[in-house]
Amino acid sequence: MPGSGLMVFMAVPLLLSGAIVVFARRHLQDASLLRGLWLIPIAVAGTVASGALHRTTDLDDALVNRSLSALVLAGCVIFVVVNRHRVTGLVRAGVLMTTIGAGLNALATLVYGFMPVLQSAARYLGDELATGSHPTSRYVTAHGSQTFAVLIGDAIPIRGLNAIISIGDVLLIPGCSILLAACVAPLFFEDDDTDAGAPGPSHRTP
């Protein structure tokens, strides 16, 4: 569940991606082979559209949330399939962590109609949420006895950021960091390839 410091949490992949490019550059040699990045703007557009539907229509919130979750799950499957034989090593780890993380979050919403938020985690941050209440149109409060909701829902409180995150979010941080680095790395590799392929000085004997 978002809190006042969520933007700081979301900025972490930007910082990590730069570090990956600098210190793990040689592990991104097949980054230019990465495919399916066109799925990202589709997911963003779907998120914006679902927010607009929540605000401007009388459609059932759970229906809107489940529709977006189905879109995300389909995107995760496509992303893994189109990259299954193209990338290796670190880039493949980024693909898997990102898709598993996004898939777990989408699955939680698909099952419950809302992203479940652990009641005790909210209480730890000072929010007294009743079980089954909807703090926003995207979330529902779950009790600790709901094992599945605890496993894949927002159950990890971060006091410093006043936010509650899920296992899916934890996987998305390194996964997105690697993919961001993979998008930037080919720019450097292209320069290296050009330099390596440039003809050297002629040493012909007169």
N, C-alpha and C positions, 0 to 999 in steps of 0.2 A: 504494500500500500504506500503511495507516495507521501512524502513528508516534506518539510521545509528545506531539507538538505539533499533532496533527490537529485537536483541538477549537479551537485558535486559528485554524487555517486555515478551519474551517467557520463561525466567528463573523464572518469578514470580510463576507459578504453582509449581515449584520444592521447593521453599521456603515455600509456603503456605501448601503444602502437609505435610511437616514435622511438622508444627504447628498444623495441624488437627490431626495427629497421636498422638501428645503429649496432646492436650487439649480437643479433642473430640473423644478419643479412644473408649469410651463406646458406641458411636453412630455408630461404624463400626463393630458391632458384627456379622453382616451377610455379611461382606466383602468377606469372603471365598466363598460365593455362586455366586459371580460375574462371568458371562460367556461372551464369545464373544470377549475376548481380542485378539484373533488371527486376528481380523479384522484390528488391528493397523498396523502390518507389511505389510499387503496387501495395506492399504492406503498409507503408506510411499513408498512402491515400485511403486505404481501407480503415485505418485507425482514425483519420480525420473525419471520414464519412460517418463512421459509427458514432463519434462524438456529436456530430451534427444531428444525427437521427435521435440520439438521446435527448438533445435539447429542444428540438423543434417538432417532434412527432409524438404520437401516443402509442407507438409500437412498444411491445413488451420488451423491457430491458434485457431479459434473459435471451430472448430471440435474437436481438441485435448482437449481443455478446457472443452467442454461440455461432452466429453466421461469420463473424470476424475470426473466431477461433478456428472454424473449419477452413477458412481461407489461409490462415497462417500454417495450419497443419499440412495442407496441400502444398504450400510453398516450401515447407521443410522437406517434404518427400522429393519434390522436384529438384531442389538444390542439392540434395545428397546424390540423387540419381545422375544428374548431369556432370557431377564432379567425381564420381566413384572411381573412374579409371584415369583421371587426368592429373590429380594432385597427389602428393605423397608427403610423408614426414610432418613437419610443423604446419603446413598449409592444410593438410587433411585433418589434423587435430583441431584446427580452427573451424573447419567446416562442421566437424562432428559436434564440438562443444556448442557452437552457435545453434545448430539445428536441434540438438537435444534440449538445450536450454529453452529456446523458443517453443519447442514442441511440448515440453512439460507444462509451461505456463498456459499454452493454448489448450492442452488436455484438461487442466484443472478448470478452466473456464467452460469448456465444452461439457464437462460432467456436471458441474454445479450451476451453470448459467451465469455465474459471477466468479471472479477470482476470490477464493476463500482467504480470509485473514484470521489468524489464530487469535482468539479472544485474550488469552493470557499474554501474548506478545503485545497487543494493543494496550493492555492494562499496564504492562511494564513501562511503556512510554507515556503513561498518564491518561490514556483514553479509555473510558469505561463504556465499551461497546457490548450491547446485549447480543447473545447468540441468535443468529438469524436476521439481525438488523443489516441494513444496507447503508454504510457510511457514504457511499456514492453509488451512481448507477452501474459501476463496474465491479463493485466489491460486495461480499457478504461475509458476516462474521461467523466463524466456525468454532466449535468447542474442541477442546483437546482430545475428547473421546472419538472424534471423527478422524481416524488414523490416516485415511487417504488424503484428506484435506490438509492434515499436518505435514505429510510427506511432500506434497507437490504444491501446496499453497504458500501464501506469504506467512512465514512462521519464524523468521529470523529477525529480531528487532535490532536496530542499530541506533543506539541512543544519541550518538554524536550528530547523526543526520536526521533524527526524528523520522525514520522510515522503517518499514518492515519489508524484507525481501524474501524471495523463495530460493530453493535450490536451483531452479531454472535461471534466476537472475545471477546467481553465483557462477554458473557455467557461461552465461552470456558475456560476462566481463572479459575473461581471457579469450573466449572465442571471437568476440567482436574486435578485440585488440589485434589478434592475429590477422583477421580478415582485412582490417584497416591497413595494417602494415603490408599485407599482400597486395593491396590496391596501389600503394605508393612505391613499393620496392621495384617493380618493373621499370620505372622511370630511371632509376639508378643503374639497373642492369643493362638497359639499352645504351647508356653512355659508356659503360664498361665494354660492351660488345663492339661498339663503334671504334673505341680506342684500340681494342685487341686486334680488330680486323684492318686497321689502317696500314697501308704499305710502308715499310721501313725505308731507310735511305738505300740507294743503290750502291753496290760495292763492285761494280764491273771493273775489270782490269783494263786499262787503256791500251 
